[in-house]
C-alpha cells in the first residue's frame, strides 16, 4: 500500500439480501485526490458508498479488506467510521422537523468544536454556497428544493471536516448556477481531503476535473482513466 493511500480495498465484495453486488474490487484511493465513480443504473455505485460508510444492510463478505488510514474498518460501525473521518452525502437528504442545521451540527460536533466556531463556519460556508438565512433558520431541509438540499449537504461536509467525503449524486436536481457554485466550493475547500463523486453525468466533472474516473459496471471496475474518460462516456456511453 502506498504511503499516501487513504483507503485501500482488497478483494472487496458486498452483498445485499444474499445477492452479491460488489465483486472483488481492488483499488487504492490516494489522499487529496478527486475520484469520479460512474456507471449505468444498478451498477453498484450506491452500494459501494453505503458499504464504505458501514450501513448495516450492506454485508461485506468474508475475505474483504477496507483499510482506512492503516486500519481495517470492515467490522467498524457507522459512527466509528465517521469519527475516523468518513462522510457520505445522500442522494435524497431527509427533512428533520424541529431540528435546525445549527442544532444538528452542534450535536454532531459536541466536544470537538465550540458552538461559536460552528456558527461562524456555517455563516461563512452558507455565504459561499449562496444559502439564504431563511433556509438556515428552518428545520433541516424543510421546504428546500433539490438543489438547496444538496447545498446543505455540502455545507455539512465542510463543517464536519472529514478526510474522505463521498458525494452520492450531489449534482442531481441541481440547476446550472447551483452546480457551478457547489463545484467551486468543493475545489476551494478541498485541502487535505479526498472526494469520491458518484454521478451519472459529466456536467459537474467539467468543473471539478477529477484526477481519476472509475467506471463500475455489474459490481466490477471496468475502466479507470483521467477526467477525459468522462467525456468519452458522455459521447459513447458505457458500451464502448
KAFEN-V657768 format. One record per residue. OMEGA is omega as a letter, one per 20 degrees, with the letter a starting at -180 (999 if undefined). Layout:
# KAFEN-V657768
omega
OMEGA
OMEGA
This chain:
# KAFEN-V657768
omega
a
a
r
r
r
r
r
r
r
a
a
a
a
r
r
a
r
r
a
a
r
a
r
r
r
a
r
r
a
r
r
a
r
r
r
r
a
r
r
r
r
a
r
a
a
r
r
a
a
a
r
a
r
r
a
r
a
a
r
a
a
a
r
r
r
a
a
a
r
a
r
a
a
a
r
r
a
a
r
r
r
r
r
r
r
a
r
r
a
r
a
a
a
r
r
a
r
r
r
a
a
r
r
a
r
a
a
a
a
a
a
r
r
a
r
r
r
a
r
r
r
a
a
a
r
r
a
a
r
r
a
r
r
a
r
a
r
r
a
r
a
r
a
r
r
r
r
r
a
r
r
r
r
r
r
a
a
a
r
r
r
a
r
a
r
r
a
r
r
a
a
r
a
r
a
r
r
r
r
a
r
a
r
r
a
r
a
a
a
a
r
r
r
r
r
a
r
a
r
a
r
a
r
a
r
a
a
a
a
r
a
r
a
r
r
r
a
r
a
r
a
a
r
r
r
a
a
r
r
r
r
r
r
a
a
a
a
a
a
999
